[in-house]
Amino acid sequence: MLQQIYPAPAHDYCYELNKDLHFAAAHYIPSEDAGKCRELHGHTYFANITVAGDELDSSGFLVNFATIKRLIHDRFDHSVLNADTVSFSEEHAARFPTTEVVARIIWEIVQRHLDGTPNKPACLQVYLRETPTSYCVYRPRRKEAADVNGA
């Protein structure tokens, strides 16, 4: 992956890591307003996931890079996003597989995993590029971070 400069979220954690990855996936947006995007089509998505925290795990990692890749790449690569009915929905716009929603879903998946680790780092940001000219940045509000934990 080419080196990129991403917008950086402000924080006061000791450690920050960023994992770049890509995955190829198809999708369609089930909305009358989606224009050509209503038809099945594909992208090579490029993602940057920012994780931060103050404590390292027993291996000396904030989180293992391979874990982030497994959580996202292995789940979405060479898939039709709409077929993942756990993550996406044909009924609710907040769950249509738009770039914005895919970025949020990636955050939810990563944060859910991080919440189960002893050192409990935080996923601060997901940068998701859908095309060479279009990308989205998702940063959770504190309430959203608490809600993903069921708090």
Contact map, one row per residue, 1 for C-alpha under 8 A:
1110000000000000000110000000000000000000000000000000000000000000000000000000000000000000000000000000000000000000000000000000000000000000000000000000000
1111000000000000000000000000000000000000000000000000000000000000000000000000000000000000000000000000000000000000000000000000000000000000000000000000000
1111100000000000000000000000000000000000000000000000000000000000000000000000000000000000000000000000000000000000000000000000000000000000000000000000000
0111110000000000000000000000000000000000000000000000000000000000000000000000000000000000000000000000000000000000000000000000000000000000000000000000000
0011111000000000000000000000000000000000000000000000000000000000000000000000000000000000000000000000000000000000000000000000000000000000000000000000000
0001111100000000000000000000000000000000000000010000000000000000000000000000000000000000000000000000000000000000000000000000001000000000000000000000000
0000111110000000000000000000000000000000000000000000000000000000000000000000000000000000000000000000000000000000000000000000000000000000000000000000000
0000011111000000000000000000000000000000000000000000000000000000000000000000000000000000000000000000000000000000000000000000000000000000000000000000000
0000001111100000000000000000000000000000000000000000000000000000000000000000000000000000000000000000000000000000000000000001100000000000000000000000000
0000000111110000000000000000000000000000000000000000000000000000000000000000000000000000000000000000000000000000000000000000000000000000000000000000000
0000000011111000000000000000000000000000000000000000000000000000000000000000000000000000000000000000000000000000000000000000000000000000000000000000000
0000000001111100000000000000000000000000000000000000000000000000000000000000000000000000000000000000000000000000000000000000000000000000000000000000000
0000000000111111000000000000000000000000000000000001110000000000000000000000000000000000000000000000000000000000000000000000000000000000000000000000000
0000000000011111000000000000000000000000000000000001110000000000000000000000000000000000000000000000000000000000000000000000000000000000000000000000000
0000000000001111100000000000000000000000000000000001110000000100000000000000000000000000000000000000000000000000000000000000000000000000000000000000000
0000000000001111110000000000000000000000000000000111100000000000000000000000000000000000000000000000000000000000000000000000000000000000000000000000000
0000000000000011111000000000000000000000000000000111000000000100000000000000000000000000000000000000000000000000000000000000000000000000000000000000000
0000000000000001111100000000000000000000000000011110000000000000000000000000000000000000000000000000000000000000000000000000000000000000000000000000000
0000000000000000111110000000000000000000000000111100000000000000100110000000000000000000000000000000000000000000000000000000000000000000000000000000000
1000000000000000011111000000000000000000000001111000000000000000000000000000000000000000000000000000000000000000000000000000000000000000000000000000000
1000000000000000001111100000000000000000000001110000000000000000000010001000000000000000000000000000000000000000000000000000000000000000000000000000000
0000000000000000000111110000000000000000000111100000000000000000000000001000000000000000000000000000000000000000000000000000000000000000000000000000000
0000000000000000000011111000000000000000000111000000000000000000000000001001110000000000000000000000000000000000000000000000000000000000000000000000000
0000000000000000000001111100000000000000011110000000000000000000000000000001111000000000000000000000000000000000000000000000000000000000000000000000000
0000000000000000000000111110000000000000011110000000000000000000000000000001111110000000000000000000000000000000000000000000000000000000000000000000000
0000000000000000000000011111000000000001111000000000000000000000000000000000011110000000000000000000000000000000000000000000000000000000000000000000000
0000000000000000000000001111100000000001110000000000000000000000000000000000000111000000000000001000000000000000000000000000000000000000000000000000000
0000000000000000000000000111110000001111100000000000000000000000000000000000000001000000000000001000000000000000000000000000000000000000000000000000000
0000000000000000000000000011111001001110000000000000000000000000000000000000000000000000000000011100000000000000000000000000000000000000000000000000000
0000000000000000000000000001111101000100000000000000000000000000000000000000000000000000010000010000000000000000000000000000000000000000000000000000000
0000000000000000000000000000111111000100000000000000000000000000000000000000000000000000000000000000000000000000000000000000000000000000000000000000000
0000000000000000000000000000011111100100000000000000000000000000000000000000000000000000000000000000000000000000000000000000000000000000000000000000000
0000000000000000000000000000001111100000000000000000000000000000000000000000000000000000000000000000000000000000000000000000000000000000000000000000000
0000000000000000000000000000111111111100000000000000000000000000000000000000000000000000000000000000000000000000000000000000000000000000000000000000000
0000000000000000000000000000000111111100000000000000000000000000000000000000000000000000000000000000000000000000000000000000000000000000000000000000000
0000000000000000000000000000000001111110000000000000000000000000000000000000000000000000000000000000000000000000000000000000000000000000000000000000000
0000000000000000000000000001100001111111100000000000000000000000000000000000000000000000000000000000000000000000000000000000000000000000000000000000000
0000000000000000000000000001111101111111000000000000000000000000000000000000000000000000000000000000000000000000000000000000000000000000000000000000000
0000000000000000000000000001100000011111100000000000000000000000000000000000000000000000000000000000000000000000000000000000000000000000000000000000000
0000000000000000000000000111000000001111110000000000000000000000000000000000000000000000000000000000000000000000000000000000000000000000000000000000000
0000000000000000000000000111000000001011111000000000000000000000000000000000000000000000000000000000000000000000000000000000000000000000000000000000000
0000000000000000000000011110000000000001111100000000000000000000000000000000000000000000000000000000000000000000000000000000000000000000000000000000000
0000000000000000000000011100000000000000111110000000000000000000000000000000000000000000000000000000000000000000000000000000000001100000000000000000000
0000000000000000000001111000000000000000011111000000000000000000000000000000000000000000000000000000000000000000000000000000000001100000000000000000000
0000000000000000000001111000000000000000001111100000000000000000000000000000000000000000000000000000000000000000000000000000000111100000000000000000000
0000000000000000000111100000000000000000000111110000000000000000000000000000000000000000000000000000000000000000000000000000000111000000000000000000000
0000000000000000001111000000000000000000000011111000000000000000000000000000000000000000000000000000000000000000000000000000011110000000000000000000000
0000010000000000011110000000000000000000000001111100000000000000000000000000000000000000000000000000000000000000000000000000011100000000000000000000000
0000000000000000011100000000000000000000000000111110000000000000000000000000000000000000000000000000000000000000000000000011111000000000000000000000000
0000000000000001111000000000000000000000000000011111000000000000000000000000000000000000000000000000000000000000000000000011110000000000000000000000000
0000000000000001110000000000000000000000000000001111100000000110000000000000000000000000000000000000000000000000000000001111100000000000000000000000000
0000000000001111100000000000000000000000000000000111110000000100000000000000000000000000000000000000000000000000000000001111000000000000000000000000000
0000000000001111000000000000000000000000000000000011111100000100000000000000000000000000000000000000000000000000000000111100000000000000000000000000000
0000000000001110000000000000000000000000000000000001111100000000000000000000000000000000000000000000000000000000000000001000000000000000000000000000000
0000000000000000000000000000000000000000000000000000111110000100000000000000000000000000000000000000000000000000000000111000000000000000000000000000000
0000000000000000000000000000000000000000000000000000111111111110000000000000000000000000000000000000000000000000000000100000000000000000000000000000000
0000000000000000000000000000000000000000000000000000001111111110000000000000000000000000000000000000000000000000000001100000000000000000000000000000000
0000000000000000000000000000000000000000000000000000000111111000000000000000000000000000000000000000000000000000000000000000000000000000000000000000000
0000000000000000000000000000000000000000000000000000000111111000000000000000000000000000000000000000000000000000000000000000000000000000000000000000000
0000000000000000000000000000000000000000000000000000000111111100000000000000000000000000000000000000000000000000000000000000000000000000000000000000000
0000000000000000000000000000000000000000000000000000000111111111000000000000000000000000000000000000000000000000000000000000000000000000000000000000000
0000000000000010100000000000000000000000000000000011101110011111000000000000000000000000000000000000000000000000000000101000000000000000000000000000000
0000000000000000000000000000000000000000000000000010000110001111101100000000000000000000000000000000000000000000010000001000000000000000000000000000000
0000000000000000000000000000000000000000000000000000000000001111111100000000000000000000000000000000000000000000000000000000000000000000000000000000000
0000000000000000001000000000000000000000000000000000000000000011111110000000000000000000000000000000000000000000000000000000000000000000000000000000000
0000000000000000000000000000000000000000000000000000000000000001111111000000000000000000000000000000000000000000000000000000000000000000000000000000000
0000000000000000000000000000000000000000000000000000000000000011111111100000000000000000000000000000000000000000000000000000000000000000000000000000000
0000000000000000001000000000000000000000000000000000000000000011111111110000000000000000000000000000000000000100000000000000000000000000000000000000000
0000000000000000001010000000000000000000000000000000000000000000111111111100000000000000000000000000000000000000000000000000000000000000000000000000000
0000000000000000000000000000000000000000000000000000000000000000011111111110000000000000000000000000000000000000000000000000000000000000000000000000000
0000000000000000000000000000000000000000000000000000000000000000001111111110000000000000000000000000000000001100000000000000000000000000000000000000000
0000000000000000000000000000000000000000000000000000000000000000000111111111100000000000000000000000000001001000000000000000000000000000000000000000000
0000000000000000000011100000000000000000000000000000000000000000000011111111100000000000000000000000000000000000000000000000000000000000000000000000000
0000000000000000000000000000000000000000000000000000000000000000000011111111100000000000000000000000000000000000000000000000000000000000000000000000000
0000000000000000000000000000000000000000000000000000000000000000000001111111100000000000000000000000000000000000000000000000000000000000000000000000000
0000000000000000000000111000000000000000000000000000000000000000000000011111111110000000000000000000000000000000000000000000000000000000000000000000000
0000000000000000000000111000000000000000000000000000000000000000000000011111111000000000000000000000000000000000000000000000000000000000000000000000000
0000000000000000000000111100000000000000000000000000000000000000000000000001111100000000000000000000000000000000000000000000000000000000000000000000000
0000000000000000000000011100000000000000000000000000000000000000000000000001111110100000000000000000000000000000000000000000000000000000000000000000000
0000000000000000000000001110000000000000000000000000000000000000000000000001011111110000000000000000000000000000000000000000000000000000000000000000000
0000000000000000000000001110000000000000000000000000000000000000000000000001001111110001000000001000000000000000000000000000000000000000000000000000000
0000000000000000000000000011000000000000000000000000000000000000000000000000000111111001110000011000000000000000000000000000000000000000000000000000000
0000000000000000000000000000000000000000000000000000000000000000000000000000001111111001000000000000000000000000000000000000000000000000000000000000000
0000000000000000000000000000000000000000000000000000000000000000000000000000000111111111000000000000000000000000000000000000000000000000000000000000000
0000000000000000000000000000000000000000000000000000000000000000000000000000000001111111100000000000000000000000000000000000000000000000000000000000000
0000000000000000000000000000000000000000000000000000000000000000000000000000000000011111100000000000000000000000000000000000000000000000000000000000000
0000000000000000000000000000000000000000000000000000000000000000000000000000000000011111100000100000000010000000000000000000000000000000000000000000000
0000000000000000000000000000000000000000000000000000000000000000000000000000000011111111110000111000000000000000000000000000000000000000000000000000000
0000000000000000000000000000000000000000000000000000000000000000000000000000000001001111111110111000000000000000000000000000000000000000000000000000000
0000000000000000000000000000010000000000000000000000000000000000000000000000000001000001111110110000000000000000000000000000000000000000000000000000000
0000000000000000000000000000000000000000000000000000000000000000000000000000000000000000111110110000000000000000000000000000000000000000000000000000000
0000000000000000000000000000000000000000000000000000000000000000000000000000000000000000111111110000000000000000000000000000000000000000000000000000000
0000000000000000000000000000000000000000000000000000000000000000000000000000000000000000111111110000000000000000000000000000000000000000000000000000000
0000000000000000000000000000000000000000000000000000000000000000000000000000000000000000000111110000100000000000000000000000000000000000000000000000000
0000000000000000000000000000000000000000000000000000000000000000000000000000000000000011111111111000100000000000000000000000000000000000000000000000000
0000000000000000000000000000110000000000000000000000000000000000000000000000000001000001111111111100100000000000000000000000000000000000000000000000000
0000000000000000000000000011100000000000000000000000000000000000000000000000000011000001100000111111110000000000000000000000000000000000000000000000000
0000000000000000000000000000100000000000000000000000000000000000000000000000000000000000000000011111110000000000000000000000000000000000000000000000000
0000000000000000000000000000000000000000000000000000000000000000000000000000000000000000000000001111111000000000000000000000000111000011000000000000000
0000000000000000000000000000000000000000000000000000000000000000000000000000000000000000000000001111111100000000000000000000000000000001110000000000000
0000000000000000000000000000000000000000000000000000000000000000000000000000000000000000000001111111111110000000000000000000000000000000000000000000000
0000000000000000000000000000000000000000000000000000000000000000000000000000000000000000000000001111111111000000000000000000000000000000000000000000000
0000000000000000000000000000000000000000000000000000000000000000000000000000000000000000000000000011111111100000000000000000011100000001110000000000000
0000000000000000000000000000000000000000000000000000000000000000000000000000000000000000000000000001111111110000000000000000010000000000010000000000000
0000000000000000000000000000000000000000000000000000000000000000000000000000000000000010000000000000111111111000000000000000000000000000000000000000000
0000000000000000000000000000000000000000000000000000000000000000000000010000000000000000000000000000011111111100000000000000010000000000000000000000000
0000000000000000000000000000000000000000000000000000000000000000000000000000000000000000000000000000001111111110000000000010110000000000010000000000000
0000000000000000000000000000000000000000000000000000000000000000000000000000000000000000000000000000000111111111000000000000000000000000000000000001000
0000000000000000000000000000000000000000000000000000000000000000000000110000000000000000000000000000000011111111100000000000000000000000000000000000000
0000000000000000000000000000000000000000000000000000000000000000000100100000000000000000000000000000000001111111110000000010000000000000000000000000000
0000000000000000000000000000000000000000000000000000000000000000000000000000000000000000000000000000000000111111111000000110000000000000000000001001000
0000000000000000000000000000000000000000000000000000000000000000000000000000000000000000000000000000000000011111111100000000000000000000000000000001100
0000000000000000000000000000000000000000000000000000000000000000000000000000000000000000000000000000000000001111111110000000000000000000000000000000000
0000000000000000000000000000000000000000000000000000000000000010000000000000000000000000000000000000000000000111111110011110000000000000000000000000000
0000000000000000000000000000000000000000000000000000000000000000000000000000000000000000000000000000000000000011111110011100000000000000000000000000100
0000000000000000000000000000000000000000000000000000000000000000000000000000000000000000000000000000000000000001111111010000000000000000000000000000000
0000000000000000000000000000000000000000000000000000000000000000000000000000000000000000000000000000000000000000111111110000000000000000000000000000000
0000000000000000000000000000000000000000000000000000000010000000000000000000000000000000000000000000000000000000000111110000000000000000000000000000000
0000000000000000000000000000000000000000000000000000101110000100000000000000000000000000000000000000000000000000000011111000000000000000000000000000000
0000000000000000000000000000000000000000000000000000101000000000000000000000000000000000000000000000000000000000011111111100000000000000000000000000000
0000000000000000000000000000000000000000000000000011111000000110000000000000000000000000000000000000000000000000011000111110000000000000000000000000000
0000000000000000000000000000000000000000000000000011100000000000000000000000000000000000000000000000000000000010011000011111000000000000000000000000000
0000000000000000000000000000000000000000000000001111000000000000000000000000000000000000000000000000000000100110010000001111110000000000000000000000000
0000000010000000000000000000000000000000000000001111000000000000000000000000000000000000000000000000000000000000000000000111110000000000001100000000000
0000000010000000000000000000000000000000000000001110000000000000000000000000000000000000000000000000000000100000000000000011111000000000111100000000000
0000000000000000000000000000000000000000000000111100000000000000000000000000000000000000000000000000001101100000000000000011111100000000111000000000000
0000010000000000000000000000000000000000000000111000000000000000000000000000000000000000000000000000001000000000000000000000111110000011110000000000000
0000000000000000000000000000000000000000000011110000000000000000000000000000000000000000000000000010001000000000000000000000011111000011100000000000000
0000000000000000000000000000000000000000000011100000000000000000000000000000000000000000000000000010000000000000000000000000001111110111000000000000000
0000000000000000000000000000000000000000001111000000000000000000000000000000000000000000000000000010000000000000000000000000000111111110000000000000000
0000000000000000000000000000000000000000001110000000000000000000000000000000000000000000000000000000000000000000000000000000000011111110000000000000000
0000000000000000000000000000000000000000000000000000000000000000000000000000000000000000000000000000000000000000000000000000000011111100000000000000000
0000000000000000000000000000000000000000000000000000000000000000000000000000000000000000000000000000000000000000000000000000000001111110000000000000000
0000000000000000000000000000000000000000000000000000000000000000000000000000000000000000000000000000000000000000000000000000000011111111000000000000000
0000000000000000000000000000000000000000000000000000000000000000000000000000000000000000000000000010000000000000000000000000001111101111100000000000000
0000000000000000000000000000000000000000000000000000000000000000000000000000000000000000000000000011001000000000000000000000001110000111110000000000000
0000000000000000000000000000000000000000000000000000000000000000000000000000000000000000000000000001001000000000000000000000111100000011111000000000000
0000000000000000000000000000000000000000000000000000000000000000000000000000000000000000000000000001001100100000000000000000111000000001111100000000000
0000000000000000000000000000000000000000000000000000000000000000000000000000000000000000000000000000000000000000000000000001110000000000111110000000000
0000000000000000000000000000000000000000000000000000000000000000000000000000000000000000000000000000000000000000000000000001100000000000011111111000000
0000000000000000000000000000000000000000000000000000000000000000000000000000000000000000000000000000000000000000000000000000000000000000001111111000000
0000000000000000000000000000000000000000000000000000000000000000000000000000000000000000000000000000000000000000000000000000000000000000000111111100000
0000000000000000000000000000000000000000000000000000000000000000000000000000000000000000000000000000000000000000000000000000000000000000000111111110000
0000000000000000000000000000000000000000000000000000000000000000000000000000000000000000000000000000000000000000000000000000000000000000000111111111000
0000000000000000000000000000000000000000000000000000000000000000000000000000000000000000000000000000000000000010000000000000000000000000000111111111100
0000000000000000000000000000000000000000000000000000000000000000000000000000000000000000000000000000000000000000000000000000000000000000000001111111111
0000000000000000000000000000000000000000000000000000000000000000000000000000000000000000000000000000000000000000000000000000000000000000000000111111111
0000000000000000000000000000000000000000000000000000000000000000000000000000000000000000000000000000000000010011000000000000000000000000000000011111111
0000000000000000000000000000000000000000000000000000000000000000000000000000000000000000000000000000000000000001001000000000000000000000000000001111111
0000000000000000000000000000000000000000000000000000000000000000000000000000000000000000000000000000000000000000000000000000000000000000000000000111111
0000000000000000000000000000000000000000000000000000000000000000000000000000000000000000000000000000000000000000000000000000000000000000000000000111111
